[in-house]
Amino acid sequence: MIVIGLVAGVIGIGTAITALQDDMRAIAEIKVNPYSGLEMPEGGARGPISKAAFTYFKTVVDDAMKHRTALKGLGYEAMTSASALRQNPQLLSHCDQRATVTPMIEAYYARRRAAYGKFRADLSAIDIDENFRKGLIDGVDKAQKDHGDLLERAAANEHGQIGELIAMCQILARHRWIEQFGNIAFTNPGDLRDFQTHAKRENDLAGEERGLMQESMSIMNAGRAQIRRSLF
């Protein structure tokens, strides 16, 4: 989850003030790659609005990438094959890492909410026409209200995926499987059924996560397109 759609709210203010058009245009030109970070427009920010927006986007994107790295560092990816487990055998001795990962997830989404609060405060402090500033605040507040549930859905998704990964790990920790051509071959039919059930749930949640990412990116791209239509 990289952007909540705040950009979409920015265009709710109109574009009559020529001096701020370049500032707004810079926001329309920014690109966000959820896997490699921000691609700033040439010249960077062009005024106080784009400066506040770029600061917000960079904070969110950088933190998202660090969070993803931290989750990967838990080691659950080692369950994909027997050879991977051989390289990370300690995973099966501490499958349930919720004591670590639950506060990690909650802290991440708390930072996301705090980043929005700072962004809103930064917009409120900009020395521009009062009506223009009010339009900005109203726009981002509406976007936050319309799309803010994405954060709650994303957090619930992460907790759900971790739960399924823990269950899969605990089944493997029974050691009722053998390595077969580098893959895991269960020797207990019940374990196989349980593992497949949790693996399917985790896969479904991973698909939902990709959908949330796409939904977030679509919201942002729609906002950028609307800004372009208003300014050009």
HELIX and SHEET records of a PDB file:
HELIX    1   1 LEU A    6  VAL A   10  1                                   5    
HELIX    2   2 ILE A   11  ILE A   13  5                                   3    
HELIX    3   3 THR A   18  LEU A   20  5                                   3    
HELIX    4   4 GLN A   21  GLU A   29  1                                   9    
HELIX    5   5 PRO A   48  LYS A   72  1                                  25    
HELIX    6   6 TYR A   76  THR A   80  5                                   5    
HELIX    7   7 ALA A   82  GLN A   87  1                                   6    
HELIX    8   8 PRO A   89  SER A   93  5                                   5    
HELIX    9   9 ARG A   98  SER A  124  1                                  27    
HELIX   10  10 GLU A  130  HIS A  147  1                                  18    
HELIX   11  11 ASP A  149  LEU A  172  1                                  24    
HELIX   12  12 PRO A  189  LEU A  231  1                                  43    
SHEET    1   A 2 LYS A  31  ASN A  33  0                                        
SHEET    2   A 2 GLY A  37  GLU A  39 -1                                        
SHEET    1   B 2 TRP A 177  GLN A 180  0                                        
SHEET    2   B 2 ASN A 183  PHE A 186 -1                                        
END                                                                             
